[in-house]
Amino acid sequence: MILPKGAVLDTASEEVLQTSRTYHLNQERGRITGIVDGQDAVKQAIYKILNTERFAHFIYSGSYGSEKSGIFRNDYERCIREALLQDERISAVQDFEITGSGDEAAVRFTALTIYGSVSIEKGGF
């Protein structure tokens, strides 16, 4: 790029926080029922990430979703943390509590987001 004499290239750029506004997925009805934003949008993103098998769908990048099949119980925390920290709105995942026996386990944890902390419960691991 050639600039005229005396021209200054503006290198200062302002970081703009993207909105979390998205469609609301009504899980009971299996339909989109409006718009959601903020903390509720992050909760929905967590639900979608944890319920999407990583590498199973071509429409998602390899970093989207979670690895559910073939993981051991002591890897749940690591897998959930890795999956959720891909979302820039989530800064930490902590306070894990894993219960259950046999083939099924339930996981509780807290996600620290730009909108505050979110408590999550997820069964079926």
Secondary structure, DSSP 4 states (H G I P E B T S, - for coil): ----TT----------PPP--EEEEETTTTEEEEEE-HHHHHHHHHHHHHTSBTTS-TTS-TTSSB--TT--GGGHHHHHHHHHTTSTTEEEEEEEEEE--TT--EEEEEEEETTEEEEEEE---
